[in-house]
Amino acid sequence: MPNDSKDAEKFDYGTAFSRNIGWITETEQQVLRQSRVAIAGLGGVGGAHLAGLSRLGIGAFNISDPDIFEIVNFNRQLGATMSQIGQPKVDVIAKMALDVNPEVDLNLFPKGIGEHNVNEFLRDVDLYLDGLDFFVMNARETVFAACAEKGIPALTAAPLGWGTALIVFVPGGMSFEDYFQMAGQPHEEKLMRFLAGLSPTGMELEHIVDPTRLNIPEERGPSTPIGAFLSAAVACTSVVKLLLRRGEVLAAPWSLHFDAFTGRSEWVERPGGMGHLEMQARLAAMRKA
């Protein structure tokens, strides 16, 4: 998806991203320029992922979202404005990326991701970043399984109230399925496993002032822009570390939870994933609730 505007003629990659240099080297900036990242889901988290990585100078993306922008998206989603109501998210967010970097190489998947196109979606990809809605499990399982098969690092960061939870899956390590153990489970059970696995501590729950707004069976929950933006900040940092191979990235069965409201952060290790005794106890409590 090229940018044919005259503004592209004024663009200079080195100047545009020169302020990154110092935190990364000029050589590392070129590594990011040659990298391709796949992002499925371009709402509150996915749109912020693409915005952050575009401004870091990532040179290519495969992006997907079958939805359009609606008023209900306004509290957290980049691209959700009055002028964009009813517009496809993938088109709006792609234009935002091109406005930042007219040279960026974009492959768009406007009908979503499934078994029929996951291989094309992950073609030539260095890393996958999950931006799918929390309640979308079939596509999430499909993409993470394909990443494990192809040896592609894959990350998911969940916006949880005033904070975020991150978990990373790397080639040769514990896979998404190994950790969450969703195969054969009903949809509602998968959702509870996803939440419990991302946030083993459940520290976000202490901030809910109206519990009726959180209902997993009805697939609805409250959100904040803070959680979405923090998710992108934490996930995009791990993306850079993985692409540049600089710094330690703790992968599953480790997960990170950061709560900006209290200033707490915690790394939690759950060997065996959902098979861990504490995870089993948390799942039992969630089922009862």
C-alpha positions in Angstrom: 0.0 0.0 0.0 2.1 2.9 -1.2 1.7 6.6 -0.4 1.4 8.6 -3.6 1.1 12.0 -2.0 3.5 14.8 -2.8 4.4 14.9 0.9 6.3 11.6 0.3 8.7 13.6 -1.8 9.6 15.7 1.2 10.2 12.7 3.5 13.7 11.7 4.7 13.9 8.5 6.8 17.1 9.5 8.6 15.8 12.9 9.6 12.3 11.6 10.6 13.7 9.1 13.1 16.9 10.8 14.1 15.7 11.4 17.6 15.6 7.7 18.2 19.4 7.6 17.9 21.0 7.7 21.3 18.6 5.2 22.7 19.4 2.9 19.7 22.3 3.1 17.4 22.2 4.1 13.7 22.9 0.5 12.8 20.0 -0.7 15.0 17.7 1.9 13.4 18.5 0.3 10.0 17.6 -3.1 11.5 14.2 -1.8 12.5 13.8 -0.2 9.0 14.3 -3.7 7.5 12.0 -5.5 9.9 8.4 -6.6 9.3 5.9 -6.9 12.1 2.4 -8.5 11.9 -0.4 -7.0 14.0 -3.9 -8.6 14.1 -6.5 -6.2 15.5 -6.2 -2.5 15.2 -8.4 -1.2 18.0 -7.4 0.2 21.4 -4.2 -1.9 21.6 -3.4 -2.8 18.0 -3.8 0.8 16.7 -1.4 2.0 19.5 1.0 -0.8 18.6 1.2 0.3 15.0 1.5 4.0 16.0 4.4 3.3 18.3 6.3 1.0 16.0 5.8 3.3 13.1 7.4 6.2 15.0 10.2 3.8 15.9 10.9 3.4 12.2 9.8 -0.2 11.7 9.8 -0.5 7.9 7.1 -3.0 7.1 3.8 -4.3 8.6 1.2 -6.9 7.9 -2.0 -5.6 9.5 -5.5 -6.9 9.9 -8.9 -5.9 11.2 -12.4 -6.6 9.7 -14.2 -4.0 11.8 -15.2 -0.3 11.4 -14.8 2.6 13.8 -17.9 3.3 16.0 -18.6 5.9 18.8 -18.2 3.2 21.4 -14.5 3.0 20.4 -13.8 6.7 21.3 -12.5 6.2 24.8 -9.4 4.3 23.9 -8.9 3.7 20.1 -6.5 5.7 18.0 -8.3 6.5 14.7 -11.8 6.6 16.4 -12.9 10.2 15.6 -16.1 11.7 14.4 -14.7 12.0 10.9 -13.9 8.3 10.8 -17.1 6.8 12.1 -18.1 3.9 9.8 -14.6 3.7 8.2 -12.7 0.4 8.1 -10.1 0.4 10.9 -7.5 -1.2 8.7 -7.7 1.7 6.2 -7.7 4.4 8.8 -4.8 3.0 10.8 -2.8 2.3 7.6 -3.2 5.9 6.5 -1.9 7.1 10.0 1.2 4.9 9.5 1.8 6.3 6.0 1.4 9.8 7.3 4.3 9.1 9.7 6.4 7.2 7.2 5.4 7.4 3.5 8.0 4.7 2.8 6.4 2.0 5.1 5.5 -1.2 3.3 1.9 -2.3 4.4 0.1 -5.5 3.6 -3.6 -5.1 4.5 -5.9 -8.0 5.5 -9.3 -6.3 5.8 -11.3 -9.5 6.3 -9.6 -10.8 9.4 -7.3 -13.7 10.0 -8.2 -17.4 10.0 -6.9 -20.8 8.8 -7.4 -19.7 5.2 -4.9 -16.9 5.2 -2.8 -17.1 8.3 0.2 -18.3 6.3 0.0 -15.3 4.0 -0.5 -13.0 7.0 2.8 -14.3 8.6 4.8 -14.4 5.3 8.2 -12.8 5.8 7.3 -11.6 9.3 10.0 -11.2 12.0 7.5 -10.9 14.9 3.8 -11.1 15.6 2.1 -8.6 18.0 -1.4 -9.5 19.2 -3.9 -6.6 19.1 -7.1 -8.7 18.8 -10.1 -7.9 21.0 -10.0 -9.8 24.3 -13.0 -11.9 23.4 -11.7 -13.1 20.0 -10.2 -16.5 20.7 -10.4 -18.6 17.5 -8.3 -16.2 15.5 -5.9 -15.7 18.4 -5.3 -19.4 18.8 -4.8 -19.8 15.0 -2.2 -17.1 14.8 -0.3 -18.1 17.9 -0.2 -21.8 16.8 1.1 -20.7 13.3 3.8 -18.6 15.0 4.9 -21.5 17.1 5.1 -23.7 14.0 7.0 -21.2 12.0 9.4 -20.1 14.8 8.1 -16.5 15.0 8.2 -14.7 18.3 4.7 -13.7 19.4 3.6 -11.2 22.1 0.3 -10.3 23.7 -0.3 -7.4 26.0 -3.7 -6.9 27.6 -5.0 -3.5 28.8 -6.3 -4.1 32.3 -7.9 -1.0 33.8 -5.1 1.4 34.7 -2.4 -1.1 33.8 -1.3 -3.8 31.4 -0.2 -7.4 31.4 2.4 -8.8 29.0 3.4 -12.3 28.0 5.9 -13.3 25.3 6.3 -16.6 23.4 9.6 -17.3 21.8 10.8 -20.1 19.4 11.9 -23.1 21.3 10.1 -22.0 24.5 6.7 -22.6 26.0 4.0 -22.0 23.4 0.6 -20.2 23.7 -1.2 -23.5 23.8 1.3 -25.0 26.3 0.7 -22.1 28.7 -3.1 -21.5 28.3 -4.1 -25.1 27.5 -7.2 -24.0 25.6 -7.6 -27.0 23.1 -11.0 -28.6 23.5 -12.2 -26.0 26.0 -15.6 -24.2 25.6 -15.4 -20.5 24.7 -16.2 -19.1 28.1 -13.5 -21.3 29.7 -11.0 -20.1 27.2 -11.7 -16.5 28.1 -11.2 -17.2 31.8 -7.9 -19.0 31.1 -6.7 -16.1 28.9 -7.5 -13.6 31.7 -6.0 -15.8 34.5 -2.9 -16.5 32.4 -2.2 -12.9 31.5 -2.9 -11.6 35.0 -2.0 -14.3 37.6 -2.1 -11.8 40.4 -5.5 -10.2 39.5 -4.2 -6.9 40.9 -6.4 -5.0 38.4 -9.6 -6.2 40.1 -9.2 -3.9 43.2 -9.8 -0.9 41.0 -13.2 -1.9 39.6 -15.8 0.4 41.1 -18.8 -1.1 39.3 -18.4 -4.9 39.0 -21.6 -5.2 36.9 -19.6 -3.6 34.0 -17.4 -6.7 33.8 -19.2 -9.8 32.5 -17.2 -12.5 30.8 -20.2 -14.7 29.7 -21.7 -11.6 28.0 -18.4 -10.6 26.5 -18.2 -7.1 27.8 -15.9 -5.2 30.1 -14.8 -1.6 31.0 -11.6 -0.1 29.5 -9.4 3.0 29.7 -7.1 4.7 27.2 -4.4 4.4 29.9 -4.4 0.6 29.7 -4.3 0.6 25.9 -1.4 3.0 25.7 0.5 1.3 28.5 0.0 -2.1 26.7 1.5 -0.6 23.5 4.4 1.0 25.4 5.4 -2.2 27.2 4.8 -4.5 24.2 6.6 -2.3 21.7 9.7 -2.1 24.0 9.8 -5.9 24.0 9.4 -5.9 20.2 12.5 -3.6 19.9 14.5 -5.8 22.3 13.6 -8.9 20.3 14.3 -7.4 16.9 17.6 -5.9 18.0 18.5 -8.9 20.2 19.5 -6.5 22.9 18.5 -7.1 26.6 16.8 -10.0 28.3 13.2 -10.7 27.4 11.5 -13.0 29.9 9.1 -15.4 28.1 6.4 -17.8 29.1 5.8 -19.1 31.7 6.8 -15.6 32.9 4.3 -12.8 32.7 4.6 -9.1 33.6 1.8 -7.1 35.2 2.2 -3.3 35.7 -0.5 -1.2 37.5 0.0 2.5 37.0 -2.7 3.4 39.5 -0.7 1.9 42.4 2.7 2.0 40.8 3.1 -1.7 41.3 4.8 -4.1 38.9 5.3 -7.8 39.2 6.9 -10.6 37.2 5.2 -13.9 37.9 6.3 -17.3 36.9 3.8 -20.1 36.5 5.6 -23.3 35.4 3.1 -25.5 33.7 0.9 -22.6 32.8 -2.7 -23.5 33.6 -1.6 -26.7 35.2 0.1 -24.8 38.0 -1.7 -25.2 41.4 -2.2 -21.5 41.9 -3.6 -21.1 38.4 -6.0 -24.0 39.0 -7.2 -22.3 42.2 -7.7 -18.9 40.4 -9.7 -20.6 37.6 -11.9 -22.4 40.2 -12.6 -19.0 41.8 -13.4 -17.4 38.5 -15.8 -20.2 37.5 -17.6 -19.9 40.8 -17.9 -16.2 40.4 
